Amino acid sequence: MAERKDLEFTYSLIDRIFRLSLGELADFSGAKYDGDFSMTLEQAQRRKHEYVADSIGIDSGRRVLDLGCGWGPLLNYVRERGATGVGVTLSSAQAEACRRHGLDVRLHDALQVDRDGFGEFDAIASLGAFEHFCSPEDYFAGKQDEVYSNLFDNIAGMLPDGGRLYLQTMVWGRNMIPVDEISIDAPRDSDAWYLALMGYQFPGSFLPFGKEQVERCASGRFRLVESSSGRLDYIETIKQWRARFGAPSFRKTLVKAQLVPRWLTSREFRLAFTSGVSANSVCFERELLDHFRMVFERV
């Protein structure tokens, strides 16, 4: 799994820029437009939350776990529905932001969350965190399936029979190149270069090979009830995010000024945050990446 230092680099380092751009409860996972790109970003994110709630049964009185809760947008929606939400994250900035809004969020490794430590839940969701659960080191050591299978074991142990899990994740797409070809020294604008750039933006993280690998690792504990690709929706989401991040703001300018020393001294920081391109958007457009919404039911 991506280590705490990796998640701190990706999410905590520019936490204030995220919140100033996307709101205090910044929603940093793909929205649900269903092809209707006339919707605002907020409307599409709201539609996603409603879909999640309806898919796994988030209702009044129920207890819901959010694995990799980010800045807490789903937990806030869970609270609106009258349910009790618990979230975990490895980003200290995200945890602090959630707590400021009265959300129950623990600084904890999602792979180590189990029934003994957290109890039983009526439903579990994970939006945009599965990408971080396997590290490149895990993959090259041949442990990717094991990592996912152990996670599904823990999740199954916290749900009753028939309890549901909503999982939203990026995966390698149908045009994914061989992993050993990925290199930041590859020609600029090549597939290999864009994929390497994503590695700098999300260090310590490695994606599953399609929804098929996810479904296979969940089998025996869960059956797949529903799945759909959100690739085109994610491209639009990224477009809207970039517009928000690029919108002028005096407070954002001050925050960015404080990051100049890091920019001057860290090549990794420059590649991750100031490369001038949206690597994930390009990878989605080229179908090097795909994105799936998956609803599972415990068997």
C-alpha positions in Angstrom: 0.0 0.0 0.0 1.1 3.6 -0.5 2.7 4.7 2.8 1.6 7.6 4.9 4.5 9.7 3.6 3.2 9.1 0.0 -0.4 10.2 0.9 0.9 13.2 2.8 2.9 14.2 -0.3 -0.2 13.9 -2.6 -2.9 15.2 -0.4 -1.6 17.0 2.7 1.1 19.1 1.1 -1.4 21.1 -1.0 -4.4 20.5 1.3 -5.3 24.2 1.5 -5.2 24.6 -2.3 -7.6 21.6 -2.6 -10.0 23.1 -0.1 -9.8 26.7 -1.4 -10.5 25.3 -4.9 -13.1 22.6 -4.3 -14.6 23.7 -0.9 -14.0 22.6 2.7 -15.5 19.2 2.0 -13.4 18.8 -1.2 -14.7 15.9 -3.3 -11.6 14.5 -5.0 -13.1 11.4 -6.8 -14.8 11.2 -10.1 -18.3 12.7 -10.3 -21.3 11.0 -12.0 -22.6 13.0 -15.0 -24.0 9.9 -16.8 -23.1 11.8 -20.0 -25.0 14.9 -19.1 -22.1 17.4 -19.1 -24.5 20.4 -18.8 -24.5 19.6 -15.1 -22.4 21.5 -12.7 -19.6 19.7 -10.8 -21.6 20.0 -7.6 -24.7 18.5 -9.2 -22.7 15.6 -10.6 -21.0 14.9 -7.3 -24.4 15.0 -5.5 -25.7 12.5 -8.1 -22.8 10.3 -7.2 -23.5 10.4 -3.5 -27.2 9.6 -4.1 -26.2 6.7 -6.3 -23.8 5.3 -3.7 -26.5 5.7 -1.0 -29.2 4.0 -3.0 -26.8 1.2 -4.1 -25.6 0.1 -0.7 -28.5 1.2 1.5 -27.4 4.3 3.4 -30.4 5.2 5.4 -31.3 6.6 8.8 -29.9 4.6 11.7 -27.4 2.6 9.6 -23.6 2.5 10.2 -21.4 3.2 7.2 -17.6 2.9 6.8 -15.8 5.1 4.2 -12.3 3.6 3.4 -10.1 6.4 2.3 -12.6 9.2 3.0 -10.6 12.1 1.8 -12.0 15.5 3.0 -15.3 13.8 4.0 -17.8 14.6 1.3 -19.5 11.2 1.4 -19.4 11.1 5.2 -21.2 14.5 5.2 -23.8 13.1 2.9 -24.2 10.0 5.1 -24.9 12.4 8.0 -27.5 14.2 5.9 -29.3 10.8 5.4 -29.4 10.2 9.1 -26.8 7.5 9.1 -23.7 7.2 11.2 -20.4 7.5 9.2 -16.9 6.5 10.1 -14.0 7.3 7.9 -10.3 6.5 7.7 -7.4 8.2 5.8 -3.6 8.3 6.0 -3.5 12.1 5.3 -3.3 14.1 8.5 -4.5 17.2 6.8 -7.6 15.4 5.5 -8.3 13.9 9.0 -8.0 17.3 10.6 -10.3 19.0 8.0 -12.9 16.3 8.5 -12.8 16.6 12.3 -13.3 20.4 12.1 -16.7 19.6 10.4 -17.7 17.1 13.1 -17.0 14.0 11.1 -15.7 10.8 12.8 -12.5 10.2 10.9 -9.5 8.2 12.1 -5.9 8.4 10.9 -5.6 4.8 10.0 -4.4 2.4 7.3 -7.4 1.2 5.4 -5.8 -2.2 4.9 -5.7 -2.7 8.6 -9.3 -1.8 9.3 -11.2 -4.9 10.6 -14.0 -6.0 12.8 -11.9 -6.3 15.9 -10.9 -2.7 15.7 -13.9 -1.0 14.2 -16.9 -3.3 14.8 -19.6 -4.1 12.3 -21.1 -1.9 9.6 -24.3 -2.0 7.6 -22.5 -0.8 4.4 -19.0 0.1 3.3 -17.8 2.5 0.6 -14.5 3.4 -0.9 -14.2 6.1 -3.6 -10.9 6.8 -5.2 -8.8 5.0 -2.5 -8.4 1.5 -4.0 -5.8 3.0 -6.3 -3.5 3.4 -3.3 -4.0 0.0 -1.7 -1.3 -1.8 -3.8 2.1 -0.3 -4.1 4.5 -0.8 -7.1 6.7 -2.8 -4.7 3.7 -5.1 -3.9 3.1 -5.5 -7.7 6.7 -6.4 -8.6 6.8 -8.8 -5.6 3.8 -10.6 -7.1 1.6 -9.7 -4.1 -1.1 -7.6 -5.8 -3.8 -10.3 -5.7 -2.9 -11.0 -2.1 -3.2 -7.4 -1.0 -6.7 -7.1 -2.6 -7.9 -10.5 -1.3 -6.8 -9.7 2.3 -8.7 -6.3 2.0 -11.9 -8.1 0.9 -11.5 -10.6 3.7 -11.5 -7.7 6.2 -14.4 -5.9 4.5 -16.5 -9.1 4.5 -15.8 -9.6 8.2 -17.3 -6.2 9.0 -20.5 -6.7 7.0 -23.6 -8.9 7.6 -24.8 -11.4 5.0 -26.1 -9.4 2.1 -24.3 -6.3 3.2 -23.1 -4.1 0.4 -19.8 -2.5 -0.7 -19.5 0.4 -3.1 -16.1 0.5 -4.8 -15.0 3.3 -7.2 -11.6 3.0 -8.6 -9.3 3.8 -11.5 -7.9 0.7 -13.3 -5.4 0.1 -16.1 -7.2 0.5 -19.4 -7.4 -1.6 -22.6 -4.5 0.4 -24.1 -2.2 0.0 -21.1 1.5 -0.5 -22.1 3.9 -3.0 -20.5 4.7 -1.7 -17.0 8.5 -2.0 -17.6 8.2 0.6 -20.5 7.0 3.4 -18.1 9.7 6.0 -17.7 10.0 9.7 -17.0 12.9 9.7 -19.5 10.6 8.5 -22.3 9.8 11.0 -25.0 7.6 13.8 -23.7 3.9 13.2 -24.7 4.4 9.5 -25.1 2.2 7.0 -23.2 5.3 5.9 -21.1 6.0 9.5 -20.1 2.4 10.3 -19.1 2.1 7.1 -17.0 5.5 7.9 -15.3 4.2 11.4 -14.5 1.2 9.9 -12.8 3.6 7.9 -10.7 5.1 11.1 -9.4 1.7 12.6 -8.7 0.6 9.5 -6.8 3.7 7.9 -5.4 3.5 4.5 -3.8 0.3 3.6 -5.7 -0.4 0.9 -8.4 -3.7 0.2 -10.2 -5.6 -3.0 -10.7 -5.6 -4.6 -14.1 -9.2 -3.9 -15.0 -12.4 -4.5 -13.0 -11.8 -8.2 -13.7 -8.9 -8.4 -11.3 -11.0 -6.6 -8.6 -13.9 -9.0 -9.1 -11.7 -12.0 -9.1 -10.1 -11.0 -5.8 -13.5 -10.3 -4.2 -15.0 -13.6 -5.3 -15.9 -16.1 -2.6 -16.8 -13.2 -0.3 -18.7 -10.9 -2.6 -20.7 -11.1 -5.8 -20.7 -8.2 -8.2 -24.2 -6.7 -8.4 -23.5 -3.9 -10.8 -20.7 -2.1 -12.5 -20.2 0.7 -15.0 -17.3 2.6 -16.6 -17.1 6.2 -15.5 -14.1 7.1 -17.8 -15.8 9.8 -19.8 -17.3 11.2 -16.6 -13.9 11.3 -15.0 -12.5 13.3 -18.0 -15.2 15.9 -17.5 -14.5 15.9 -13.7 -10.8 16.6 -14.2 -11.7 19.4 -16.6 -13.9 21.0 -14.0 -11.2 20.5 -11.3 -8.5 22.1 -13.4 -10.8 25.1 -14.0 -11.3 25.5 -10.2 -7.6 25.0 -9.4 -6.7 27.6 -12.0 -9.3 30.2 -10.9 -7.4 33.3 -9.5 -7.5 33.7 -5.7 -5.5 35.9 -3.4 -5.5 33.2 -0.7 -4.4 30.5 -3.2 -1.6 32.8 -4.4 -0.3 33.1 -0.9 -0.4 29.4 -0.3 1.4 28.7 -3.6 4.1 31.3 -2.7 4.8 29.3 0.5 5.5 26.3 -1.7 8.1 28.0 -3.8 11.1 26.6 -1.7 9.7 23.1 -2.2 9.4 23.8 -6.0 13.0 24.9 -6.1 14.5 22.0 -4.2 12.3 19.0 -5.2 12.2 17.6 -8.7 9.5 15.2 -7.5 7.3 18.1 -6.4 7.8 19.9 -9.8 6.9 16.8 -11.7 3.9 16.0 -9.5 2.3 19.4 -9.4 3.7 21.8 -11.9 4.4 19.8 -15.1 1.9 21.9 -17.0 -0.2 18.9 -18.2 -3.0 16.8 -16.8 -1.5 13.3 -17.0 -4.5 11.5 -15.7 -6.8 13.2 -18.2 -4.6 12.3 -21.1 -4.3 8.7 -19.8 -8.1 8.4 -19.6 -8.4 9.9 -23.1 -5.9 7.4 -24.5 -7.6 4.6 -22.6 -4.4 3.8 -20.7 -6.7 4.2 -17.7 -10.3 3.3 -17.1 -12.6 4.0 -14.2 -15.3 1.8 -12.7 -18.1 2.0 -10.2 -18.7 -1.4 -8.7 -21.4 -2.5 -6.3 -20.7 -5.8 -4.4 -22.9 -7.8 -2.1 -21.5 -10.1 0.6 -22.3 -13.8 0.0 
